[in-house]
Amino acid sequence: MQERKLSIADIILIAGTRIALGAGIGLLFSNRLTREQRKAAGAALALVGGLTSIPLAINVRQTFRESSLRAAA
């Protein structure tokens, strides 16, 4: 198993996007808000969580690739 290093900022951002995505999905299935409120809030949180995950995933992938190249050299 290879060891990967991420900064604290990366870990916080990754956790934040997971929270937004999870909260959005939770609101979509919740019954506490009106249907319109639930759909709007859930869709917005899920969209933000999903879209912000893309650049973070690219950053993590590049970090892993760079560390692999350094280990091979």
C-alpha positions in Angstrom: 0.0 0.0 0.0 1.4 3.4 -1.0 1.4 6.3 1.4 -0.1 9.6 0.1 0.2 13.0 1.8 -2.5 15.6 1.6 -2.6 19.0 3.2 -5.0 19.8 6.0 -6.7 22.3 3.7 -7.3 19.5 1.1 -8.8 17.3 3.7 -11.1 20.0 5.0 -12.3 20.8 1.5 -12.9 17.2 0.7 -14.9 16.7 3.9 -16.8 19.9 3.2 -17.9 18.8 -0.2 -18.9 15.4 1.1 -21.0 17.1 3.8 -22.7 19.4 1.2 -23.4 16.5 -1.1 -24.8 14.4 1.8 -26.9 17.2 3.2 -28.3 17.8 -0.3 -29.2 14.2 -0.8 -30.7 14.0 2.7 -32.9 17.1 2.0 -34.1 15.5 -1.2 -35.5 12.6 0.9 -36.6 14.6 3.9 -40.2 15.4 4.7 -39.6 18.4 7.0 -39.7 21.1 4.3 -42.3 21.7 1.7 -41.7 19.9 -1.5 -40.5 23.0 -3.4 -38.2 24.0 -0.6 -36.8 20.5 -0.2 -36.2 20.2 -3.9 -34.5 23.6 -4.3 -32.2 23.2 -1.2 -31.4 19.6 -1.9 -30.6 20.1 -5.5 -28.5 23.2 -4.7 -26.5 21.4 -2.0 -26.0 18.3 -4.1 -24.9 20.3 -7.1 -22.4 22.4 -5.1 -21.1 19.2 -3.4 -20.8 17.4 -6.7 -19.3 20.2 -8.7 -16.7 21.2 -6.0 -15.6 17.6 -5.8 -14.3 17.6 -9.4 -11.4 20.1 -9.0 -10.5 18.5 -5.6 -10.4 15.0 -7.2 -8.2 16.4 -10.0 -5.9 18.0 -7.4 -5.6 14.8 -5.3 -4.9 12.8 -8.4 -2.1 15.1 -9.5 -0.7 15.0 -5.9 -0.7 11.2 -6.1 0.9 11.2 -9.5 3.6 13.6 -8.5 4.5 11.6 -5.4 4.6 8.4 -7.5 7.0 10.1 -10.0 9.2 11.2 -7.1 9.3 7.8 -5.6 10.2 6.2 -8.9 13.1 8.7 -9.5 
